[in-house]
Amino acid sequence: MEYSNELKIGASIVAAIVIFFVGFRYFQDLPIFQDSYAMQATFDDAGGLVSGNPVTMKGVSIGSVQSVRLDQQEQVVRVRFMVNEGVPIPEGSYADVTGFSALSGVRLSIEPGPSENTPLPPGSVLTGPPEGDVLERLSDQAPELASKADSVLRNANTTLGALGRQFQNPRSDLRQSIQALNATLSNLQQMTGSEDAALRQTLRNLEAISGDLERFTDTGADSLNVTVARLNRALARVETNLAQLERTTQSLGELTTKMNEGDGTIGRLVNDPSLYVRLDSAAARTNQILDDLQQNPGRYLKDMTLMKVF
């Protein structure tokens, strides 16, 4: 089967386009079958950056530089670079040119912003790193810092002068306060010195008491245990007696209640006055009969019949 020349020419053109596309992305250090998006950056100096240099972030290659051109109107270098799809660049990021051009190691390095920031849209322009290092920023702020330091020194000098005048004036509040504090400290020192002997004696007495208590607890531990045991038994007996006394008191209370309510003989005698009067009258009559029997026994014996006992 023979193919026409047109078909061969078309296939050759397509193959050339594919080879060109693959070679272009390969030499541009871009993924062959992965999409990418364009970003831009501006610098005051390209630093040897050329098309095809890698773009890195955190030391990892994420794309390549597409073009580097000089904007003569604004006198800045504009760099267009491609970033692999799926690698977001957060807001607050900036770009920098790093490496040595003599060693062909120049690259576009991106310093990302905070990860929680919103990703930049394609086509955004990144600026260079903050101008100047720490020493340069300090040198820029040196006049302002010197002015503030001079102001602080003047205020300190004024304060020290005022303190010196206060110390030199005998009637100043500060000097009088210091003198009063000195007098108080002297009085306190004298008082502690005069009471030093008493304090030492008190401490010795406390030490002696502690020693006596320690010896007593060491040598008299058995006696103390015996005493405590006896005291416990005595308390137990007292508790038993109190229980018995409580029961006796309860019984007496019940008896008193019955007497007050008139229950029983004693209750009737206590609560019925007429019974007492009758008993008293009967006792009086019995006494009269006994007295009459002693005085006139014949009156009671004349009618009695002697009985013979067999």
C-alpha positions in Angstrom: 0.0 0.0 0.0 1.5 3.3 -1.1 0.8 6.6 0.6 0.5 9.9 -1.3 3.2 12.5 -1.0 0.7 14.9 0.6 0.0 12.5 3.4 3.7 11.9 4.1 4.3 15.7 4.1 1.4 16.2 6.6 2.6 13.5 8.9 6.1 14.9 8.8 4.8 18.3 9.7 2.8 17.0 12.7 5.7 15.0 13.9 7.9 18.0 13.7 5.4 20.1 15.7 5.2 17.4 18.4 9.0 17.1 18.5 9.3 20.9 18.7 6.6 21.1 21.5 8.2 18.4 23.5 11.7 19.8 23.0 10.6 23.3 23.9 9.0 22.2 27.2 11.9 20.0 27.9 14.5 22.7 27.5 12.2 25.1 29.3 12.3 22.7 32.3 8.5 22.3 32.1 6.5 19.1 32.5 5.7 17.7 29.1 2.1 16.6 29.8 1.2 19.0 32.6 -0.5 22.4 32.4 1.2 25.5 33.8 0.2 29.1 34.3 2.1 32.3 33.7 3.3 34.8 36.4 5.4 37.9 36.2 8.1 39.6 38.4 9.9 42.9 38.3 13.5 43.6 39.4 15.9 46.5 39.3 18.6 44.1 38.0 18.2 40.8 36.2 21.4 39.4 37.8 22.2 37.2 34.8 18.7 35.7 34.7 17.9 34.4 31.2 15.1 32.5 29.5 15.0 28.8 30.5 16.4 29.3 34.1 14.5 27.3 36.7 11.9 28.8 39.1 12.2 27.4 42.6 10.2 27.7 45.8 11.6 26.3 49.1 14.4 24.8 47.0 12.0 22.8 44.8 11.7 23.4 41.0 8.2 24.5 40.2 8.6 26.0 36.7 11.0 27.9 34.4 11.6 31.4 33.2 9.9 32.2 29.9 11.3 35.6 29.0 13.4 38.4 30.5 13.1 41.9 29.0 14.1 45.4 30.0 11.3 48.0 30.3 13.2 51.1 29.2 10.3 53.4 30.1 10.3 52.5 33.8 13.9 51.2 33.8 12.9 47.9 35.4 13.4 44.3 34.3 10.2 42.3 33.7 10.4 38.6 33.9 7.7 36.2 32.7 7.8 32.7 34.1 5.7 29.6 34.1 4.5 27.8 37.2 3.3 24.2 37.3 -0.4 23.7 37.7 -1.3 22.8 41.3 1.4 24.8 42.9 -0.3 27.9 44.3 1.7 31.1 45.2 0.0 32.8 48.2 -0.4 36.5 48.6 2.5 38.2 50.3 5.1 36.3 48.2 8.1 37.9 46.6 10.7 36.8 43.9 14.4 37.1 44.0 17.3 36.2 41.6 19.8 33.9 43.3 22.9 31.9 42.2 26.0 32.7 40.3 25.9 33.6 36.6 29.5 32.5 36.1 28.5 28.9 37.1 25.2 28.9 35.1 23.4 28.5 38.4 21.1 31.5 38.2 17.5 30.8 39.1 14.3 32.7 40.0 13.6 32.0 43.7 10.1 32.6 45.1 9.8 33.3 48.8 6.1 32.3 49.6 3.9 34.3 51.9 1.8 32.8 54.7 0.1 29.6 53.6 -3.3 30.7 54.9 -3.3 33.7 52.5 -5.3 33.6 49.3 -3.4 32.2 46.2 -2.4 34.8 43.6 -4.3 34.6 40.3 -2.4 33.8 37.1 -0.7 36.8 35.6 0.0 38.4 38.9 3.2 40.4 39.3 5.6 39.6 42.1 8.0 42.3 43.4 11.5 41.8 44.5 12.6 41.2 48.1 12.4 44.1 50.7 15.1 46.6 49.9 18.2 46.6 52.1 19.3 44.3 54.8 19.2 44.9 58.6 22.3 47.1 58.6 21.0 49.2 55.8 17.7 49.7 57.5 19.4 50.6 60.7 21.6 53.1 58.8 18.5 54.6 57.3 16.9 54.9 60.7 20.1 56.1 62.4 19.2 59.8 62.4 15.8 59.1 64.0 17.3 56.7 66.5 20.0 59.3 67.4 17.4 62.0 67.9 15.4 59.7 70.2 18.5 58.7 72.1 19.5 62.3 72.5 16.0 63.1 73.9 16.2 60.2 76.3 19.7 61.4 77.5 18.4 64.9 78.0 15.4 63.7 80.1 17.7 61.5 82.1 20.1 64.4 82.7 17.2 66.6 83.8 16.0 63.9 86.2 19.4 63.4 87.7 19.9 67.1 88.1 16.5 67.4 90.0 17.5 64.4 92.2 20.9 66.1 93.0 19.1 69.3 94.0 16.7 67.4 96.2 19.6 65.7 97.9 21.5 69.0 98.4 18.5 70.8 99.9 18.2 69.9 103.6 14.5 70.8 103.6 13.5 68.7 100.6 10.9 66.0 101.1 13.2 63.3 99.6 16.0 64.1 102.0 13.7 64.2 105.0 12.1 60.9 104.0 15.6 59.3 103.7 16.5 60.7 107.1 13.3 59.4 108.7 13.9 56.0 107.1 17.5 56.0 108.4 16.2 56.9 111.9 13.6 54.1 111.8 16.2 51.5 110.8 18.5 52.7 113.6 15.7 52.4 116.2 14.9 49.0 114.9 18.5 47.9 115.1 18.7 49.2 118.7 15.5 47.5 119.7 16.6 44.1 118.3 20.0 44.5 120.0 18.4 45.2 123.4 16.0 42.3 123.0 18.6 39.9 121.7 19.2 38.3 125.1 15.5 37.8 125.7 15.0 36.3 122.3 18.0 33.9 122.8 16.6 32.9 126.2 13.2 32.3 124.7 14.7 30.1 122.0 16.7 28.1 124.5 13.5 27.6 126.6 11.6 26.4 123.5 14.5 24.1 122.7 14.5 22.7 126.3 10.7 22.1 126.2 11.0 20.3 122.9 13.7 18.1 124.3 11.7 17.2 127.4 8.7 16.4 125.2 10.8 14.2 123.0 12.3 12.4 126.0 8.9 11.9 127.5 7.5 10.4 124.3 10.6 8.2 123.9 10.9 6.9 127.6 7.3 7.1 128.8 5.5 5.8 125.7 4.4 2.6 127.5 3.1 4.5 130.6 1.3 6.9 128.4 -0.4 4.0 126.5 -1.4 2.4 129.8 -2.8 5.7 131.1 -4.8 6.2 127.9 -6.1 2.6 128.1 -7.3 3.1 131.7 -8.9 6.4 130.8 -10.8 4.6 128.0 -12.0 1.9 130.4 -13.1 4.6 132.9 -15.0 6.4 130.2 -16.7 3.2 129.2 -17.9 2.6 132.8 -19.1 6.2 133.0 -21.0 5.7 129.8 -22.6 2.5 131.2 -23.6 4.3 134.5 -25.0 7.2 132.5 -27.1 4.8 130.5 -28.4 3.1 133.7 -29.1 6.6 135.2 -31.0 7.5 132.1 -33.1 4.3 132.4 -33.7 5.0 136.2 -34.7 8.6 135.4 -37.1 7.3 132.8 -38.7 4.9 135.2 -39.0 7.6 137.9 -40.6 9.8 135.2 -43.1 7.1 134.4 -43.9 6.6 138.1 -44.4 10.3 138.7 -46.7 10.5 135.7 -48.8 7.7 137.0 -48.9 9.3 140.5 -50.0 12.6 138.9 -52.7 10.8 136.9 -54.0 8.9 140.0 -53.0 5.4 139.0 -52.3 3.0 141.9 -52.7 3.3 145.6 -50.1 6.0 146.0 -51.6 7.9 143.1 -55.0 7.7 144.8 -53.6 8.8 148.1 -51.9 11.7 146.4 -54.7 12.8 144.2 -57.8 11.9 146.4 -57.9 14.1 149.6 -61.1 12.4 150.9 -59.3 9.0 151.0 -56.6 10.5 153.2 -59.3 12.0 155.5 -61.1 8.7 155.8 -57.8 6.9 156.6 -56.9 9.5 159.1 -60.4 9.2 160.7 -60.2 5.4 160.8 -56.7 5.6 162.4 -58.1 8.1 165.0 -60.9 5.8 165.9 -58.7 2.8 166.1 -56.5 4.7 168.5 -59.5 5.6 170.7 -60.6 1.9 170.8 -57.1 0.8 171.8 -57.0 3.5 174.5 -60.4 2.4 175.8 -59.3 -1.2 175.7 -56.3 -0.4 177.9 -58.4 1.6 180.4 -61.5 -0.7 180.5 -60.6 -4.2 179.4 -63.5 -5.7 181.3 -66.0 -4.0 179.1 -64.7 -6.0 176.1 -64.0 -9.3 177.9 -67.2 -9.9 179.9 -69.1 -11.3 177.0 -66.4 -13.6 175.8 -66.8 -17.4 176.5 -63.7 -19.3 177.5 -63.2 -22.3 175.4 -61.5 -25.5 176.5 -59.0 -26.8 174.3 -58.8 -30.6 174.0 
